[in-house]
Amino acid sequence: MWVTVVALLPLFLVVKAHSCHGGGKDGIATLKDHSCPANAYKYGSSGFVKSAISGSGSPERLPLGLFDNRSTYMFRVENGLSPGQTVHISGKTSKEFRPFAINFLLGKPVLNEGNYAVGTVANHIKNTIAFQLRVEKRRIITNFLMDGKVQEGKGSIKGYLIPLKPGQQFDIRIKLNLYAFEIYLNGRLTDDMYHVTRHCAITYINVDGDVELTDLHLDNESNKTILKTPFEAAIPGGHLNIGDRVTVYGRLTNNWFNINFVDAKNNRVFHFNPRKDWKAIILNTERNQQFNFQKEENKPGFPFDSKKEFKIEFVNEKAGIAIYIDGVYLTTYAHRVNGKTDYKKLTMFQDIEVHRVEICKA
């Protein structure tokens, strides 16, 4: 669903005086440009390149105040935001499905101290909030706040029903274009909201409420290009180690595609092959350039859609390659080769549009 909020346009005059600058050095974690908890390698024109911003583990909460039993996630945006960037937020709703909010702040965070009732998203932030996305009662609600108060009739939206359930994993992406925030929930465009200030004036991102975050990072590729396929690249360090994670963002373009880890003899020793016509995902290992179809593993279901971007994660564990699709665990494919040394290259081809590839080194 696409919603245009024309009432927000006059508000630009209210907040445009905010200058463009990054967050200060205040001990708050810098927003990463990757999803890795440690070293990250992102694929570009010259192959995999190590990111200059190292990870610091999973997102951590900050206490709201000395006498407060609540906490909040807070991240500093180094140089403000800019058009074309995308903020990725992954996590899990509470079992009670209590509300939570994502806030884009202007200026250094100023927190309200005090005790707040469980199950509410109180106005903990005194700052002007240039954009708030609130998930409440299975609805997405967007707002603009000044001095902790919602500006009714000036950007607030009553909300739209969303397919989220209690205790469910989610993937929210907020894309900044020239005029609006585009909101994607689990790969589908759900809502949009016009900007009320310059992107570069947004210096902190806060996630508040009863929610568990697993990742929050910023995609800095303002002019994202589709990577060339067939895709082939050497794994940084010569091979995957135990604990390494490979993440592929892309889109199905027709019927089927495959993603492979290749050994020194160009055998696809890990073969991941989703097929729309079979409504299944095929897993296998190639030896001497031939598959043993009697040992083929067939996972029923086809969780891909040509109208939305997917995120596939492959984690090299001791027992095998664990596979996650849009944050949901699929299976673990047991190693049929040496999992410590034999996965040397990554290849992809057929009906796949590759947007981004990332390798997290353990």
C-alpha positions in Angstrom: 0.0 0.0 0.0 1.3 3.5 -0.9 0.2 6.4 1.1 1.0 10.1 0.3 0.8 12.5 3.3 0.5 15.9 1.8 -0.2 17.5 5.1 3.5 17.1 6.0 4.9 19.5 3.4 4.4 22.8 5.4 6.2 21.3 8.4 9.5 21.5 6.5 9.5 25.2 7.3 9.3 24.4 11.0 12.3 22.2 11.3 14.5 23.1 8.3 16.7 25.3 10.5 18.4 22.2 12.0 22.0 22.2 10.7 23.6 19.1 9.0 26.1 17.4 11.2 26.9 14.0 12.5 26.3 12.8 16.1 29.0 13.8 18.6 31.5 11.5 20.3 29.3 10.6 23.2 29.9 6.9 23.9 26.8 5.9 21.9 27.4 3.1 19.3 27.9 4.3 15.8 25.4 3.0 13.3 27.1 0.3 11.2 27.0 0.0 7.4 26.7 -3.8 7.6 24.9 -6.5 9.5 28.0 -8.2 10.9 28.8 -8.5 14.6 32.5 -8.2 13.9 34.6 -8.0 10.7 32.5 -7.3 7.5 33.4 -7.7 3.9 31.1 -6.2 1.3 31.3 -7.0 -2.4 32.1 -4.1 -4.9 33.7 -3.5 -8.2 37.1 -4.9 -7.0 35.7 -7.9 -5.1 35.1 -8.2 -1.4 36.5 -5.2 0.6 36.6 -5.0 4.4 34.3 -2.4 5.8 36.0 0.5 7.7 33.3 0.3 10.4 33.8 -2.7 12.6 30.9 -4.4 14.4 30.3 -4.4 18.1 28.1 -7.5 18.5 24.3 -7.5 18.7 22.5 -4.2 19.4 22.6 -3.3 23.1 20.2 -1.4 25.2 21.1 1.8 27.1 19.5 2.6 30.5 17.0 5.5 30.4 17.9 6.8 33.8 19.2 6.0 37.2 15.8 5.3 38.7 14.2 3.8 35.6 13.7 0.1 35.1 13.4 0.5 31.3 16.0 0.7 28.6 16.2 1.7 25.0 18.3 1.1 21.9 20.3 4.2 20.7 22.6 4.6 17.7 24.6 7.5 16.4 24.5 8.4 12.7 28.1 9.5 11.9 27.4 12.1 9.2 23.6 12.3 9.1 21.4 10.4 6.6 21.2 11.0 2.9 18.8 10.2 0.0 19.2 6.6 -1.3 20.2 5.1 2.0 18.2 2.4 3.7 18.0 1.7 7.4 17.7 -2.0 8.2 16.0 -3.1 11.4 15.7 -6.8 12.3 14.3 -8.3 15.5 11.5 -10.1 17.2 8.2 -8.9 18.7 7.4 -9.7 22.3 5.2 -12.7 23.1 2.6 -10.3 24.4 3.0 -8.2 21.2 3.5 -5.0 23.1 4.2 -1.7 21.2 7.5 -0.5 20.0 8.7 2.5 18.1 11.6 3.5 15.7 12.6 7.2 16.1 14.8 9.4 13.9 16.1 12.1 16.1 17.4 15.7 15.6 20.3 16.6 17.8 21.9 14.8 20.7 19.5 12.6 22.6 17.8 14.1 25.7 16.0 11.5 27.7 13.1 11.8 30.1 13.7 10.0 33.3 11.1 8.2 35.3 9.2 4.9 35.5 7.0 3.9 32.7 4.2 1.3 32.6 5.1 -1.9 30.9 3.4 -2.3 27.5 3.5 1.4 26.6 5.8 3.4 24.3 6.2 6.4 26.5 7.7 9.7 25.2 11.2 9.0 26.6 12.8 11.4 24.1 12.6 15.1 24.5 14.1 15.8 21.1 12.2 16.7 17.9 11.6 13.3 16.2 11.7 13.9 12.5 10.1 10.5 11.8 8.5 7.9 14.1 7.3 4.5 13.1 5.3 2.8 15.8 4.1 -0.8 15.7 1.0 -1.1 17.9 -2.0 -3.4 17.9 -0.8 -5.0 14.7 -0.7 -1.7 12.9 2.0 0.6 11.6 1.6 4.2 12.6 3.9 7.0 11.4 4.2 10.4 13.2 6.3 13.5 13.6 6.9 14.8 17.1 8.1 18.1 18.5 9.2 18.4 22.2 8.0 14.8 22.8 4.5 15.6 21.5 2.8 14.1 18.5 1.9 16.8 15.9 -1.7 15.7 15.3 -2.9 16.3 11.7 0.7 17.1 10.7 1.9 13.8 9.6 0.3 11.3 11.9 -1.4 8.4 10.2 -4.0 6.2 11.8 -2.2 3.1 10.7 -2.6 0.0 8.6 -3.0 -3.6 9.6 0.2 -5.6 9.1 0.9 -9.4 9.0 2.9 -9.6 12.3 2.2 -12.0 15.1 3.4 -12.2 18.8 6.9 -13.5 19.1 7.5 -13.2 15.3 10.8 -12.3 13.6 10.6 -9.2 11.4 12.6 -7.2 8.9 11.8 -3.5 8.6 13.6 -1.4 6.0 13.2 2.4 5.9 14.4 3.8 2.6 15.1 7.5 2.2 14.3 9.0 -1.2 14.3 12.6 -2.1 10.9 13.4 -0.6 9.7 10.6 1.6 10.5 7.7 3.9 9.5 4.4 2.2 8.7 1.6 4.7 9.1 -2.0 3.8 8.0 -4.8 6.2 9.4 -8.3 5.4 10.3 -7.1 1.9 6.9 -5.5 0.9 6.3 -1.8 0.6 3.8 -1.0 3.4 3.7 2.8 3.8 5.5 6.1 3.1 5.7 9.5 4.8 7.0 12.8 3.5 10.2 14.3 5.1 9.8 17.2 7.5 13.5 18.1 7.6 16.8 17.6 5.7 18.1 14.0 5.9 21.5 15.2 7.1 20.0 16.7 10.2 19.0 13.3 11.5 21.9 12.3 13.8 20.5 9.5 16.0 18.2 6.5 15.6 16.4 5.1 18.6 14.3 2.0 19.0 12.1 1.9 22.1 9.6 -0.4 23.6 9.1 -4.1 24.1 11.1 -5.5 21.2 14.3 -7.5 20.8 16.7 -6.3 18.1 19.1 -8.6 16.3 20.4 -6.1 13.8 20.3 -2.4 13.0 22.5 -1.1 10.2 22.6 1.5 7.5 23.0 0.6 3.8 25.3 3.4 2.6 25.0 2.6 -1.1 23.0 5.7 -2.2 23.3 4.7 -5.9 22.8 0.9 -5.6 23.5 -1.0 -8.7 22.5 -4.6 -9.6 25.6 -6.8 -9.4 26.5 -8.7 -12.6 25.5 -12.3 -13.0 26.7 -14.9 -13.4 28.4 -13.9 -10.1 31.8 -15.4 -9.0 34.0 -14.2 -6.2 36.8 -15.6 -4.0 36.1 -15.8 -0.3 38.2 -13.4 1.7 41.0 -15.2 3.5 40.9 -18.0 1.0 37.9 -20.0 2.4 35.0 -19.9 4.8 35.9 -20.6 8.4 33.6 -22.1 11.0 31.4 -19.3 12.2 31.5 -17.2 9.0 28.2 -15.9 7.6 27.4 -15.1 4.0 24.4 -12.8 3.3 22.8 -12.3 -0.1 20.2 -9.6 -0.8 18.4 -10.0 -4.2 15.2 -10.7 -6.1 13.9 -13.6 -8.1 13.4 -12.7 -11.7 11.7 -15.8 -13.1 11.6 -19.5 -12.2 14.8 -20.6 -10.4 18.3 -19.6 -9.3 21.2 -21.1 -7.5 23.8 -20.0 -4.9 26.9 -22.1 -4.5 30.1 -22.5 -2.5 32.8 -23.9 -4.7 36.0 -25.8 -3.9 39.5 -25.6 -5.4 38.5 -28.0 -8.3 35.4 -25.9 -9.2 32.9 -28.4 -7.7 29.8 -26.8 -6.3 30.3 -28.5 -2.9 27.3 -26.6 -1.5 24.5 -26.1 -3.9 21.4 -24.1 -3.0 18.7 -24.2 -5.7 15.2 -22.8 -5.1 12.7 -23.8 -7.9 9.4 -22.1 -8.4 8.2 -24.8 -10.8 8.8 -27.6 -8.2 7.8 -25.4 -5.2 10.9 -26.6 -3.5 14.5 -25.8 -2.5 17.0 -28.3 -3.7 20.3 -28.9 -1.8 23.2 -31.0 -3.1 27.0 -31.5 -3.4 28.9 -31.8 -6.6 31.9 -34.1 -7.1 33.9 -34.3 -10.3 31.4 -31.8 -11.7 28.5 -34.3 -11.2 25.7 -34.3 -8.6 24.6 -37.5 -6.8 20.9 -37.1 -7.2 20.2 -40.0 -4.8 21.6 -37.8 -2.0 19.8 -34.7 -3.1 17.8 -33.0 -0.3 14.5 -31.5 -1.2 12.9 -28.9 1.1 9.2 -28.2 0.2 8.0 -24.6 -0.1 9.1 -21.6 -2.1 9.3 -18.4 0.0 10.4 -16.1 -2.8 8.4 -13.5 -4.8 9.5 -11.5 -7.8 7.9 -8.4 -6.3 10.0 -8.3 -3.1 13.7 -8.4 -2.2 14.9 -11.4 -0.3 17.6 -11.8 2.3 19.4 -15.2 2.5 22.0 -16.1 5.1 24.3 -19.0 5.1 26.1 -19.7 8.4 29.1 -22.1 8.3 28.6 -24.1 11.5 30.5 -27.1 12.8 27.6 -29.5 11.8 26.9 -27.9 8.4 25.6 -24.8 6.5 22.7 -23.3 8.4 20.3 -21.5 6.1 18.0 -18.6 7.0 15.5 -16.9 4.5 14.3 -13.4 5.5 15.4 -14.2 9.1 13.5 -17.5 9.3 15.6 -20.7 9.8 15.1 -23.3 7.0 17.5 -26.1 7.7 21.2 -27.1 8.2 22.8 -28.9 5.3 25.4 -31.3 6.8 29.0 -30.8 5.5 29.9 -33.4 2.8 33.4 -31.8 2.5 35.8 -30.2 5.0 33.8 -27.3 6.3 36.9 -25.6 7.6 38.8 -25.3 4.3 36.8 -26.4 1.2 34.4 -23.5 0.6 36.7 -21.2 -1.4 34.4 -19.3 -3.9 30.9 -18.0 -4.0 28.9 -18.3 -7.3 25.4 -17.3 -8.3 23.5 -17.5 -11.6 20.2 -18.0 -13.5 17.0 -16.1 -12.5 18.5 -13.9 -9.8 19.0 -10.1 -9.5 21.8 -9.7 -6.9 21.6 -6.4 -4.9 24.2 -6.9 -2.2 26.6 -9.5 -0.9 28.2 -9.4 2.6 30.5 -11.8 4.4 30.9 -11.7 8.1 34.1 -13.2 9.3 34.1 -14.9 12.8 
